[in-house]
Amino acid sequence: MRRCPLCSGELEEKTVTHPQEYKGRIIILENVPAEVCRQCGEVLLRPDVLERVQGLVWSESAPRRIAQVPVYDLAEVT
């Protein structure tokens, strides 16, 4: 079994929701295959998955749906 490069915990195959910034926008990709550390939660994407993510994001094709995302600014929190 592969180990996490941060904490040496065990990695397990999962599908995750992956946020990606592109041209100042946050894009959310669902059902992304990843290896997730059981100990610290670090998410690792394989090179082939990263290529698929980049290709999809760069294609700027129409998304399945559009969601609103709340934004908080810690500089404004007292």
mmCIF file of the N, C-alpha and C atoms, coordinates in Angstrom:
data_MODEL
# 
_entry.id   MODEL 
# 
loop_
_atom_site.group_PDB 
_atom_site.id 
_atom_site.type_symbol 
_atom_site.label_atom_id 
_atom_site.label_alt_id 
_atom_site.label_comp_id 
_atom_site.label_asym_id 
_atom_site.label_entity_id 
_atom_site.label_seq_id 
_atom_site.pdbx_PDB_ins_code 
_atom_site.Cartn_x 
_atom_site.Cartn_y 
_atom_site.Cartn_z 
_atom_site.occupancy 
_atom_site.B_iso_or_equiv 
_atom_site.pdbx_formal_charge 
_atom_site.auth_seq_id 
_atom_site.auth_comp_id 
_atom_site.auth_asym_id 
_atom_site.auth_atom_id 
_atom_site.pdbx_PDB_model_num 
ATOM 1   N N  . MET A 1 1  ? 0.842   -1.185 0.000   1.00 0.00 ? 1  MET A N  1 
ATOM 2   C CA . MET A 1 1  ? 0.000   0.000  0.000   1.00 0.00 ? 1  MET A CA 1 
ATOM 3   C C  . MET A 1 1  ? 0.883   1.243  0.000   1.00 0.00 ? 1  MET A C  1 
ATOM 4   N N  . ARG A 1 2  ? 0.462   2.243  -0.793  1.00 0.00 ? 2  ARG A N  1 
ATOM 5   C CA . ARG A 1 2  ? 1.231   3.487  -0.858  1.00 0.00 ? 2  ARG A CA 1 
ATOM 6   C C  . ARG A 1 2  ? 1.057   4.289  0.427   1.00 0.00 ? 2  ARG A C  1 
ATOM 7   N N  . ARG A 1 3  ? 2.077   5.118  0.701   1.00 0.00 ? 3  ARG A N  1 
ATOM 8   C CA . ARG A 1 3  ? 2.083   5.933  1.914   1.00 0.00 ? 3  ARG A CA 1 
ATOM 9   C C  . ARG A 1 3  ? 2.006   7.416  1.580   1.00 0.00 ? 3  ARG A C  1 
ATOM 10  N N  . CYS A 1 4  ? 1.426   8.172  2.469   1.00 0.00 ? 4  CYS A N  1 
ATOM 11  C CA . CYS A 1 4  ? 1.290   9.614  2.322   1.00 0.00 ? 4  CYS A CA 1 
ATOM 12  C C  . CYS A 1 4  ? 2.674   10.270 2.403   1.00 0.00 ? 4  CYS A C  1 
ATOM 13  N N  . PRO A 1 5  ? 2.975   11.178 1.482   1.00 0.00 ? 5  PRO A N  1 
ATOM 14  C CA . PRO A 1 5  ? 4.271   11.852 1.521   1.00 0.00 ? 5  PRO A CA 1 
ATOM 15  C C  . PRO A 1 5  ? 4.389   12.850 2.677   1.00 0.00 ? 5  PRO A C  1 
ATOM 16  N N  . LEU A 1 6  ? 3.267   13.221 3.301   1.00 0.00 ? 6  LEU A N  1 
ATOM 17  C CA . LEU A 1 6  ? 3.315   14.176 4.413   1.00 0.00 ? 6  LEU A CA 1 
ATOM 18  C C  . LEU A 1 6  ? 3.458   13.515 5.775   1.00 0.00 ? 6  LEU A C  1 
ATOM 19  N N  . CYS A 1 7  ? 2.660   12.456 6.005   1.00 0.00 ? 7  CYS A N  1 
ATOM 20  C CA . CYS A 1 7  ? 2.641   11.875 7.351   1.00 0.00 ? 7  CYS A CA 1 
ATOM 21  C C  . CYS A 1 7  ? 2.940   10.377 7.376   1.00 0.00 ? 7  CYS A C  1 
ATOM 22  N N  . SER A 1 8  ? 3.116   9.778  6.211   1.00 0.00 ? 8  SER A N  1 
ATOM 23  C CA . SER A 1 8  ? 3.362   8.342  6.066   1.00 0.00 ? 8  SER A CA 1 
ATOM 24  C C  . SER A 1 8  ? 2.150   7.470  6.371   1.00 0.00 ? 8  SER A C  1 
ATOM 25  N N  . GLY A 1 9  ? 0.978   8.081  6.467   1.00 0.00 ? 9  GLY A N  1 
ATOM 26  C CA . GLY A 1 9  ? -0.240  7.303  6.666   1.00 0.00 ? 9  GLY A CA 1 
ATOM 27  C C  . GLY A 1 9  ? -0.588  6.516  5.413   1.00 0.00 ? 9  GLY A C  1 
ATOM 28  N N  . GLU A 1 10 ? -1.519  5.588  5.541   1.00 0.00 ? 10 GLU A N  1 
ATOM 29  C CA . GLU A 1 10 ? -1.945  4.767  4.408   1.00 0.00 ? 10 GLU A CA 1 
ATOM 30  C C  . GLU A 1 10 ? -2.842  5.578  3.480   1.00 0.00 ? 10 GLU A C  1 
ATOM 31  N N  . LEU A 1 11 ? -2.642  5.402  2.178   1.00 0.00 ? 11 LEU A N  1 
ATOM 32  C CA . LEU A 1 11 ? -3.486  6.051  1.180   1.00 0.00 ? 11 LEU A CA 1 
ATOM 33  C C  . LEU A 1 11 ? -4.540  5.068  0.714   1.00 0.00 ? 11 LEU A C  1 
ATOM 34  N N  . GLU A 1 12 ? -5.765  5.576  0.503   1.00 0.00 ? 12 GLU A N  1 
ATOM 35  C CA . GLU A 1 12 ? -6.821  4.731  -0.037  1.00 0.00 ? 12 GLU A CA 1 
ATOM 36  C C  . GLU A 1 12 ? -7.465  5.425  -1.231  1.00 0.00 ? 12 GLU A C  1 
ATOM 37  N N  . GLU A 1 13 ? -7.902  4.627  -2.190  1.00 0.00 ? 13 GLU A N  1 
ATOM 38  C CA . GLU A 1 13 ? -8.554  5.142  -3.394  1.00 0.00 ? 13 GLU A CA 1 
ATOM 39  C C  . GLU A 1 13 ? -9.960  5.610  -3.047  1.00 0.00 ? 13 GLU A C  1 
ATOM 40  N N  . LYS A 1 14 ? -10.288 6.825  -3.471  1.00 0.00 ? 14 LYS A N  1 
ATOM 41  C CA . LYS A 1 14 ? -11.616 7.387  -3.261  1.00 0.00 ? 14 LYS A CA 1 
ATOM 42  C C  . LYS A 1 14 ? -11.948 8.284  -4.440  1.00 0.00 ? 14 LYS A C  1 
ATOM 43  N N  . THR A 1 15 ? -13.177 8.715  -4.508  1.00 0.00 ? 15 THR A N  1 
ATOM 44  C CA . THR A 1 15 ? -13.525 9.797  -5.423  1.00 0.00 ? 15 THR A CA 1 
ATOM 45  C C  . THR A 1 15 ? -13.820 11.013 -4.556  1.00 0.00 ? 15 THR A C  1 
ATOM 46  N N  . VAL A 1 16 ? -13.337 12.173 -5.002  1.00 0.00 ? 16 VAL A N  1 
ATOM 47  C CA . VAL A 1 16 ? -13.447 13.393 -4.218  1.00 0.00 ? 16 VAL A CA 1 
ATOM 48  C C  . VAL A 1 16 ? -14.045 14.510 -5.061  1.00 0.00 ? 16 VAL A C  1 
ATOM 49  N N  . THR A 1 17 ? -14.446 15.568 -4.396  1.00 0.00 ? 17 THR A N  1 
ATOM 50  C CA . THR A 1 17 ? -14.821 16.809 -5.045  1.00 0.00 ? 17 THR A CA 1 
ATOM 51  C C  . THR A 1 17 ? -13.591 17.695 -4.985  1.00 0.00 ? 17 THR A C  1 
ATOM 52  N N  . HIS A 1 18 ? -13.161 18.178 -6.145  1.00 0.00 ? 18 HIS A N  1 
ATOM 53  C CA . HIS A 1 18 ? -11.883 18.894 -6.249  1.00 0.00 ? 18 HIS A CA 1 
ATOM 54  C C  . HIS A 1 18 ? -12.110 20.322 -6.745  1.00 0.00 ? 18 HIS A C  1 
ATOM 55  N N  . PRO A 1 19 ? -11.804 21.336 -5.899  1.00 0.00 ? 19 PRO A N  1 
ATOM 56  C CA . PRO A 1 19 ? -11.899 22.717 -6.374  1.00 0.00 ? 19 PRO A CA 1 
ATOM 57  C C  . PRO A 1 19 ? -10.644 23.073 -7.168  1.00 0.00 ? 19 PRO A C  1 
ATOM 58  N N  . GLN A 1 20 ? -10.827 23.846 -8.228  1.00 0.00 ? 20 GLN A N  1 
ATOM 59  C CA . GLN A 1 20 ? -9.698  24.239 -9.087  1.00 0.00 ? 20 GLN A CA 1 
ATOM 60  C C  . GLN A 1 20 ? -9.882  25.710 -9.446  1.00 0.00 ? 20 GLN A C  1 
ATOM 61  N N  . GLU A 1 21 ? -8.843  26.510 -9.267  1.00 0.00 ? 21 GLU A N  1 
ATOM 62  C CA . GLU A 1 21 ? -8.922  27.908 -9.684  1.00 0.00 ? 21 GLU A CA 1 
ATOM 63  C C  . GLU A 1 21 ? -8.448  28.022 -11.128 1.00 0.00 ? 21 GLU A C  1 
ATOM 64  N N  . TYR A 1 22 ? -9.194  28.796 -11.920 1.00 0.00 ? 22 TYR A N  1 
ATOM 65  C CA . TYR A 1 22 ? -8.836  29.005 -13.326 1.00 0.00 ? 22 TYR A CA 1 
ATOM 66  C C  . TYR A 1 22 ? -9.338  30.373 -13.750 1.00 0.00 ? 22 TYR A C  1 
ATOM 67  N N  . LYS A 1 23 ? -8.428  31.204 -14.198 1.00 0.00 ? 23 LYS A N  1 
ATOM 68  C CA . LYS A 1 23 ? -8.752  32.554 -14.646 1.00 0.00 ? 23 LYS A CA 1 
ATOM 69  C C  . LYS A 1 23 ? -9.566  33.327 -13.616 1.00 0.00 ? 23 LYS A C  1 
ATOM 70  N N  . GLY A 1 24 ? -9.145  33.215 -12.348 1.00 0.00 ? 24 GLY A N  1 
ATOM 71  C CA . GLY A 1 24 ? -9.791  33.961 -11.276 1.00 0.00 ? 24 GLY A CA 1 
ATOM 72  C C  . GLY A 1 24 ? -11.117 33.396 -10.806 1.00 0.00 ? 24 GLY A C  1 
ATOM 73  N N  . ARG A 1 25 ? -11.513 32.243 -11.328 1.00 0.00 ? 25 ARG A N  1 
ATOM 74  C CA . ARG A 1 25 ? -12.765 31.604 -10.931 1.00 0.00 ? 25 ARG A CA 1 
ATOM 75  C C  . ARG A 1 25 ? -12.451 30.291 -10.225 1.00 0.00 ? 25 ARG A C  1 
ATOM 76  N N  . ILE A 1 26 ? -13.332 29.886 -9.348  1.00 0.00 ? 26 ILE A N  1 
ATOM 77  C CA . ILE A 1 26 ? -13.223 28.574 -8.719  1.00 0.00 ? 26 ILE A CA 1 
ATOM 78  C C  . ILE A 1 26 ? -14.148 27.634 -9.477  1.00 0.00 ? 26 ILE A C  1 
ATOM 79  N N  . ILE A 1 27 ? -13.582 26.537 -9.940  1.00 0.00 ? 27 ILE A N  1 
ATOM 80  C CA . ILE A 1 27 ? -14.333 25.507 -10.645 1.00 0.00 ? 27 ILE A CA 1 
ATOM 81  C C  . ILE A 1 27 ? -14.347 24.274 -9.746  1.00 0.00 ? 27 ILE A C  1 
ATOM 82  N N  . ILE A 1 28 ? -15.488 23.637 -9.642  1.00 0.00 ? 28 ILE A N  1 
ATOM 83  C CA . ILE A 1 28 ? -15.605 22.454 -8.793  1.00 0.00 ? 28 ILE A CA 1 
ATOM 84  C C  . ILE A 1 28 ? -15.786 21.237 -9.692  1.00 0.00 ? 28 ILE A C  1 
ATOM 85  N N  . LEU A 1 29 ? -14.913 20.260 -9.503  1.00 0.00 ? 29 LEU A N  1 
ATOM 86  C CA . LEU A 1 29 ? -14.995 19.009 -10.258 1.00 0.00 ? 29 LEU A CA 1 
ATOM 87  C C  . LEU A 1 29 ? -15.439 17.907 -9.300  1.00 0.00 ? 29 LEU A C  1 
ATOM 88  N N  . GLU A 1 30 ? -16.446 17.162 -9.694  1.00 0.00 ? 30 GLU A N  1 
ATOM 89  C CA . GLU A 1 30 ? -16.966 16.089 -8.854  1.00 0.00 ? 30 GLU A CA 1 
ATOM 90  C C  . GLU A 1 30 ? -16.505 14.729 -9.369  1.00 0.00 ? 30 GLU A C  1 
ATOM 91  N N  . ASN A 1 31 ? -16.501 13.761 -8.471  1.00 0.00 ? 31 ASN A N  1 
ATOM 92  C CA . ASN A 1 31 ? -16.169 12.369 -8.792  1.00 0.00 ? 31 ASN A CA 1 
ATOM 93  C C  . ASN A 1 31 ? -14.769 12.226 -9.381  1.00 0.00 ? 31 ASN A C  1 
ATOM 94  N N  . VAL A 1 32 ? -13.823 12.911 -8.772  1.00 0.00 ? 32 VAL A N  1 
ATOM 95  C CA . VAL A 1 32 ? -12.432 12.863 -9.214  1.00 0.00 ? 32 VAL A CA 1 
ATOM 96  C C  . VAL A 1 32 ? -11.733 11.705 -8.497  1.00 0.00 ? 32 VAL A C  1 
ATOM 97  N N  . PRO A 1 33 ? -11.145 10.749 -9.223  1.00 0.00 ? 33 PRO A N  1 
ATOM 98  C CA . PRO A 1 33 ? -10.404 9.659  -8.574  1.00 0.00 ? 33 PRO A CA 1 
ATOM 99  C C  . PRO A 1 33 ? -9.162  10.224 -7.891  1.00 0.00 ? 33 PRO A C  1 
ATOM 100 N N  . ALA A 1 34 ? -8.950  9.810  -6.648  1.00 0.00 ? 34 ALA A N  1 
ATOM 101 C CA . ALA A 1 34 ? -7.812  10.326 -5.880  1.00 0.00 ? 34 ALA A CA 1 
ATOM 102 C C  . ALA A 1 34 ? -7.357  9.293  -4.870  1.00 0.00 ? 34 ALA A C  1 
ATOM 103 N N  . GLU A 1 35 ? -6.166  9.526  -4.347  1.00 0.00 ? 35 GLU A N  1 
ATOM 104 C CA . GLU A 1 35 ? -5.679  8.766  -3.205  1.00 0.00 ? 35 GLU A CA 1 
ATOM 105 C C  . GLU A 1 35 ? -5.755  9.700  -2.008  1.00 0.00 ? 35 GLU A C  1 
ATOM 106 N N  . VAL A 1 36 ? -6.423  9.255  -0.947  1.00 0.00 ? 36 VAL A N  1 
ATOM 107 C CA . VAL A 1 36 ? -6.643  10.088 0.226   1.00 0.00 ? 36 VAL A CA 1 
ATOM 108 C C  . VAL A 1 36 ? -5.999  9.412  1.436   1.00 0.00 ? 36 VAL A C  1 
ATOM 109 N N  . CYS A 1 37 ? -5.225  10.204 2.190   1.00 0.00 ? 37 CYS A N  1 
ATOM 110 C CA . CYS A 1 37 ? -4.559  9.662  3.378   1.00 0.00 ? 37 CYS A CA 1 
ATOM 111 C C  . CYS A 1 37 ? -5.574  9.403  4.478   1.00 0.00 ? 37 CYS A C  1 
ATOM 112 N N  . ARG A 1 38 ? -5.546  8.214  5.020   1.00 0.00 ? 38 ARG A N  1 
ATOM 113 C CA . ARG A 1 38 ? -6.459  7.847  6.107   1.00 0.00 ? 38 ARG A CA 1 
ATOM 114 C C  . ARG A 1 38 ? -6.121  8.584  7.396   1.00 0.00 ? 38 ARG A C  1 
ATOM 115 N N  . GLN A 1 39 ? -4.887  9.057  7.519   1.00 0.00 ? 39 GLN A N  1 
ATOM 116 C CA . GLN A 1 39 ? -4.448  9.695  8.753   1.00 0.00 ? 39 GLN A CA 1 
ATOM 117 C C  . GLN A 1 39 ? -4.643  11.213 8.731   1.00 0.00 ? 39 GLN A C  1 
ATOM 118 N N  . CYS A 1 40 ? -4.129  11.897 7.709   1.00 0.00 ? 40 CYS A N  1 
ATOM 119 C CA . CYS A 1 40 ? -4.164  13.370 7.699   1.00 0.00 ? 40 CYS A CA 1 
ATOM 120 C C  . CYS A 1 40 ? -5.134  13.962 6.692   1.00 0.00 ? 40 CYS A C  1 
ATOM 121 N N  . GLY A 1 41 ? -5.690  13.131 5.786   1.00 0.00 ? 41 GLY A N  1 
ATOM 122 C CA . GLY A 1 41 ? -6.657  13.612 4.822   1.00 0.00 ? 41 GLY A CA 1 
ATOM 123 C C  . GLY A 1 41 ? -6.071  14.232 3.564   1.00 0.00 ? 41 GLY A C  1 
ATOM 124 N N  . GLU A 1 42 ? -4.746  14.228 3.419   1.00 0.00 ? 42 GLU A N  1 
ATOM 125 C CA . GLU A 1 42 ? -4.109  14.765 2.209   1.00 0.00 ? 42 GLU A CA 1 
ATOM 126 C C  . GLU A 1 42 ? -4.687  14.064 0.980   1.00 0.00 ? 42 GLU A C  1 
ATOM 127 N N  . VAL A 1 43 ? -4.950  14.852 -0.065  1.00 0.00 ? 43 VAL A N  1 
ATOM 128 C CA . VAL A 1 43 ? -5.525  14.319 -1.305  1.00 0.00 ? 43 VAL A CA 1 
ATOM 129 C C  . VAL A 1 43 ? -4.466  14.378 -2.396  1.00 0.00 ? 43 VAL A C  1 
ATOM 130 N N  . LEU A 1 44 ? -4.211  13.249 -3.034  1.00 0.00 ? 44 LEU A N  1 
ATOM 131 C CA . LEU A 1 44 ? -3.233  13.169 -4.112  1.00 0.00 ? 44 LEU A CA 1 
ATOM 132 C C  . LEU A 1 44 ? -3.933  12.742 -5.398  1.00 0.00 ? 44 LEU A C  1 
ATOM 133 N N  . LEU A 1 45 ? -3.651  13.483 -6.468  1.00 0.00 ? 45 LEU A N  1 
ATOM 134 C CA . LEU A 1 45 ? -4.195  13.140 -7.775  1.00 0.00 ? 45 LEU A CA 1 
ATOM 135 C C  . LEU A 1 45 ? -3.081  12.577 -8.639  1.00 0.00 ? 45 LEU A C  1 
ATOM 136 N N  . ARG A 1 46 ? -3.355  11.471 -9.322  1.00 0.00 ? 46 ARG A N  1 
ATOM 137 C CA . ARG A 1 46 ? -2.372  10.867 -10.216 1.00 0.00 ? 46 ARG A CA 1 
ATOM 138 C C  . ARG A 1 46 ? -2.153  11.773 -11.430 1.00 0.00 ? 46 ARG A C  1 
ATOM 139 N N  . PRO A 1 47 ? -1.003  11.676 -12.071 1.00 0.00 ? 47 PRO A N  1 
ATOM 140 C CA . PRO A 1 47 ? -0.729  12.518 -13.245 1.00 0.00 ? 47 PRO A CA 1 
ATOM 141 C C  . PRO A 1 47 ? -1.780  12.392 -14.344 1.00 0.00 ? 47 PRO A C  1 
ATOM 142 N N  . ASP A 1 48 ? -2.290  11.191 -14.605 1.00 0.00 ? 48 ASP A N  1 
ATOM 143 C CA . ASP A 1 48 ? -3.301  11.031 -15.652 1.00 0.00 ? 48 ASP A CA 1 
ATOM 144 C C  . ASP A 1 48 ? -4.609  11.725 -15.283 1.00 0.00 ? 48 ASP A C  1 
ATOM 145 N N  . VAL A 1 49 ? -4.938  11.738 -14.001 1.00 0.00 ? 49 VAL A N  1 
ATOM 146 C CA . VAL A 1 49 ? -6.150  12.422 -13.537 1.00 0.00 ? 49 VAL A CA 1 
ATOM 147 C C  . VAL A 1 49 ? -5.952  13.936 -13.660 1.00 0.00 ? 49 VAL A C  1 
ATOM 148 N N  . LEU A 1 50 ? -4.771  14.423 -13.291 1.00 0.00 ? 50 LEU A N  1 
ATOM 149 C CA . LEU A 1 50 ? -4.484  15.849 -13.437 1.00 0.00 ? 50 LEU A CA 1 
ATOM 150 C C  . LEU A 1 50 ? -4.598  16.300 -14.888 1.00 0.00 ? 50 LEU A C  1 
ATOM 151 N N  . GLU A 1 51 ? -4.137  15.468 -15.806 1.00 0.00 ? 51 GLU A N  1 
ATOM 152 C CA . GLU A 1 51 ? -4.257  15.797 -17.229 1.00 0.00 ? 51 GLU A CA 1 
ATOM 153 C C  . GLU A 1 51 ? -5.725  15.890 -17.650 1.00 0.00 ? 51 GLU A C  1 
ATOM 154 N N  . ARG A 1 52 ? -6.545  14.972 -17.157 1.00 0.00 ? 52 ARG A N  1 
ATOM 155 C CA . ARG A 1 52 ? -7.981  15.011 -17.467 1.00 0.00 ? 52 ARG A CA 1 
ATOM 156 C C  . ARG A 1 52 ? -8.626  16.264 -16.884 1.00 0.00 ? 52 ARG A C  1 
ATOM 157 N N  . VAL A 1 53 ? -8.259  16.609 -15.653 1.00 0.00 ? 53 VAL A N  1 
ATOM 158 C CA . VAL A 1 53 ? -8.784  17.809 -14.994 1.00 0.00 ? 53 VAL A CA 1 
ATOM 159 C C  . VAL A 1 53 ? -8.395  19.040 -15.804 1.00 0.00 ? 53 VAL A C  1 
ATOM 160 N N  . GLN A 1 54 ? -7.121  19.153 -16.147 1.00 0.00 ? 54 GLN A N  1 
ATOM 161 C CA . GLN A 1 54 ? -6.655  20.304 -16.923 1.00 0.00 ? 54 GLN A CA 1 
ATOM 162 C C  . GLN A 1 54 ? -7.371  20.390 -18.263 1.00 0.00 ? 54 GLN A C  1 
ATOM 163 N N  . GLY A 1 55 ? -7.497  19.279 -18.960 1.00 0.00 ? 55 GLY A N  1 
ATOM 164 C CA . GLY A 1 55 ? -8.159  19.270 -20.252 1.00 0.00 ? 55 GLY A CA 1 
ATOM 165 C C  . GLY A 1 55 ? -9.598  19.746 -20.158 1.00 0.00 ? 55 GLY A C  1 
ATOM 166 N N  . LEU A 1 56 ? -10.298 19.291 -19.133 1.00 0.00 ? 56 LEU A N  1 
ATOM 167 C CA . LEU A 1 56 ? -11.692 19.682 -18.952 1.00 0.00 ? 56 LEU A CA 1 
ATOM 168 C C  . LEU A 1 56 ? -11.797 21.165 -18.616 1.00 0.00 ? 56 LEU A C  1 
ATOM 169 N N  . VAL A 1 57 ? -10.973 21.630 -17.689 1.00 0.00 ? 57 VAL A N  1 
ATOM 170 C CA . VAL A 1 57 ? -11.005 23.033 -17.274 1.00 0.00 ? 57 VAL A CA 1 
ATOM 171 C C  . VAL A 1 57 ? -10.613 23.942 -18.432 1.00 0.00 ? 57 VAL A C  1 
ATOM 172 N N  . TRP A 1 58 ? -9.534  23.605 -19.131 1.00 0.00 ? 58 TRP A N  1 
ATOM 173 C CA . TRP A 1 58 ? -9.053  24.443 -20.231 1.00 0.00 ? 58 TRP A CA 1 
ATOM 174 C C  . TRP A 1 58 ? -10.006 24.449 -21.415 1.00 0.00 ? 58 TRP A C  1 
ATOM 175 N N  . SER A 1 59 ? -10.810 23.408 -21.569 1.00 0.00 ? 59 SER A N  1 
ATOM 176 C CA . SER A 1 59 ? -11.753 23.355 -22.695 1.00 0.00 ? 59 SER A CA 1 
ATOM 177 C C  . SER A 1 59 ? -12.861 24.391 -22.547 1.00 0.00 ? 59 SER A C  1 
ATOM 178 N N  . GLU A 1 60 ? -13.095 24.830 -21.317 1.00 0.00 ? 60 GLU A N  1 
ATOM 179 C CA . GLU A 1 60 ? -14.141 25.806 -21.005 1.00 0.00 ? 60 GLU A CA 1 
ATOM 180 C C  . GLU A 1 60 ? -15.500 25.368 -21.544 1.00 0.00 ? 60 GLU A C  1 
ATOM 181 N N  . SER A 1 61 ? -15.715 24.048 -21.584 1.00 0.00 ? 61 SER A N  1 
ATOM 182 C CA . SER A 1 61 ? -17.011 23.536 -22.018 1.00 0.00 ? 61 SER A CA 1 
ATOM 183 C C  . SER A 1 61 ? -18.074 23.865 -20.968 1.00 0.00 ? 61 SER A C  1 
ATOM 184 N N  . ALA A 1 62 ? -19.325 23.761 -21.349 1.00 0.00 ? 62 ALA A N  1 
ATOM 185 C CA . ALA A 1 62 ? -20.425 24.087 -20.445 1.00 0.00 ? 62 ALA A CA 1 
ATOM 186 C C  . ALA A 1 62 ? -20.430 23.119 -19.253 1.00 0.00 ? 62 ALA A C  1 
ATOM 187 N N  . PRO A 1 63 ? -20.559 23.644 -18.046 1.00 0.00 ? 63 PRO A N  1 
ATOM 188 C CA . PRO A 1 63 ? -20.600 22.765 -16.863 1.00 0.00 ? 63 PRO A CA 1 
ATOM 189 C C  . PRO A 1 63 ? -21.942 22.053 -16.752 1.00 0.00 ? 63 PRO A C  1 
ATOM 190 N N  . ARG A 1 64 ? -21.952 20.996 -15.973 1.00 0.00 ? 64 ARG A N  1 
ATOM 191 C CA . ARG A 1 64 ? -23.193 20.249 -15.729 1.00 0.00 ? 64 ARG A CA 1 
ATOM 192 C C  . ARG A 1 64 ? -24.206 21.136 -15.014 1.00 0.00 ? 64 ARG A C  1 
ATOM 193 N N  . ARG A 1 65 ? -23.719 21.918 -14.054 1.00 0.00 ? 65 ARG A N  1 
ATOM 194 C CA . ARG A 1 65 ? -24.575 22.861 -13.338 1.00 0.00 ? 65 ARG A CA 1 
ATOM 195 C C  . ARG A 1 65 ? -23.705 23.981 -12.778 1.00 0.00 ? 65 ARG A C  1 
ATOM 196 N N  . ILE A 1 66 ? -24.328 25.041 -12.327 1.00 0.00 ? 66 ILE A N  1 
ATOM 197 C CA . ILE A 1 66 ? -23.621 26.160 -11.715 1.00 0.00 ? 66 ILE A CA 1 
ATOM 198 C C  . ILE A 1 66 ? -24.144 26.303 -10.295 1.00 0.00 ? 66 ILE A C  1 
ATOM 199 N N  . ALA A 1 67 ? -23.223 26.444 -9.333  1.00 0.00 ? 67 ALA A N  1 
ATOM 200 C CA . ALA A 1 67 ? -23.590 26.570 -7.929  1.00 0.00 ? 67 ALA A CA 1 
ATOM 201 C C  . ALA A 1 67 ? -23.060 27.889 -7.368  1.00 0.00 ? 67 ALA A C  1 
ATOM 202 N N  . GLN A 1 68 ? -23.787 28.455 -6.436  1.00 0.00 ? 68 GLN A N  1 
ATOM 203 C CA . GLN A 1 68 ? -23.308 29.638 -5.738  1.00 0.00 ? 68 GLN A CA 1 
ATOM 204 C C  . GLN A 1 68 ? -22.444 29.185 -4.574  1.00 0.00 ? 68 GLN A C  1 
ATOM 205 N N  . VAL A 1 69 ? -21.359 29.938 -4.327  1.00 0.00 ? 69 VAL A N  1 
ATOM 206 C CA . VAL A 1 69 ? -20.431 29.587 -3.260  1.00 0.00 ? 69 VAL A CA 1 
ATOM 207 C C  . VAL A 1 69 ? -20.293 30.783 -2.318  1.00 0.00 ? 69 VAL A C  1 
ATOM 208 N N  . PRO A 1 70 ? -20.530 30.593 -1.019  1.00 0.00 ? 70 PRO A N  1 
ATOM 209 C CA . PRO A 1 70 ? -20.340 31.707 -0.089  1.00 0.00 ? 70 PRO A CA 1 
ATOM 210 C C  . PRO A 1 70 ? -18.856 32.039 0.038   1.00 0.00 ? 70 PRO A C  1 
ATOM 211 N N  . VAL A 1 71 ? -18.559 33.324 0.189   1.00 0.00 ? 71 VAL A N  1 
ATOM 212 C CA . VAL A 1 71 ? -17.184 33.787 0.315   1.00 0.00 ? 71 VAL A CA 1 
ATOM 213 C C  . VAL A 1 71 ? -17.040 34.575 1.602   1.00 0.00 ? 71 VAL A C  1 
ATOM 214 N N  . TYR A 1 72 ? -16.055 34.221 2.398   1.00 0.00 ? 72 TYR A N  1 
ATOM 215 C CA . TYR A 1 72 ? -15.764 34.935 3.641   1.00 0.00 ? 72 TYR A CA 1 
ATOM 216 C C  . TYR A 1 72 ? -14.375 35.546 3.532   1.00 0.00 ? 72 TYR A C  1 
ATOM 217 N N  . ASP A 1 73 ? -14.202 36.705 4.164   1.00 0.00 ? 73 ASP A N  1 
ATOM 218 C CA . ASP A 1 73 ? -12.912 37.398 4.165   1.00 0.00 ? 73 ASP A CA 1 
ATOM 219 C C  . ASP A 1 73 ? -12.446 37.520 5.604   1.00 0.00 ? 73 ASP A C  1 
ATOM 220 N N  . LEU A 1 74 ? -11.389 36.810 5.963   1.00 0.00 ? 74 LEU A N  1 
ATOM 221 C CA . LEU A 1 74 ? -10.890 36.832 7.338   1.00 0.00 ? 74 LEU A CA 1 
ATOM 222 C C  . LEU A 1 74 ? -10.366 38.202 7.748   1.00 0.00 ? 74 LEU A C  1 
ATOM 223 N N  . ALA A 1 75 ? -9.975  39.035 6.785   1.00 0.00 ? 75 ALA A N  1 
ATOM 224 C CA . ALA A 1 75 ? -9.497  40.374 7.098   1.00 0.00 ? 75 ALA A CA 1 
ATOM 225 C C  . ALA A 1 75 ? -10.634 41.243 7.666   1.00 0.00 ? 75 ALA A C  1 
ATOM 226 N N  . GLU A 1 76 ? -11.867 40.876 7.373   1.00 0.00 ? 76 GLU A N  1 
ATOM 227 C CA . GLU A 1 76 ? -13.007 41.637 7.848   1.00 0.00 ? 76 GLU A CA 1 
ATOM 228 C C  . GLU A 1 76 ? -13.595 41.099 9.135   1.00 0.00 ? 76 GLU A C  1 
ATOM 229 N N  . VAL A 1 77 ? -13.109 39.956 9.598   1.00 0.00 ? 77 VAL A N  1 
ATOM 230 C CA . VAL A 1 77 ? -13.634 39.339 10.812  1.00 0.00 ? 77 VAL A CA 1 
ATOM 231 C C  . VAL A 1 77 ? -12.916 39.921 12.025  1.00 0.00 ? 77 VAL A C  1 
ATOM 232 N N  . THR A 1 78 ? -13.683 40.376 12.983  1.00 0.00 ? 78 THR A N  1 
ATOM 233 C CA . THR A 1 78 ? -13.072 40.952 14.211  1.00 0.00 ? 78 THR A CA 1 
ATOM 234 C C  . THR A 1 78 ? -13.265 40.054 15.382  1.00 0.00 ? 78 THR A C  1 
# 
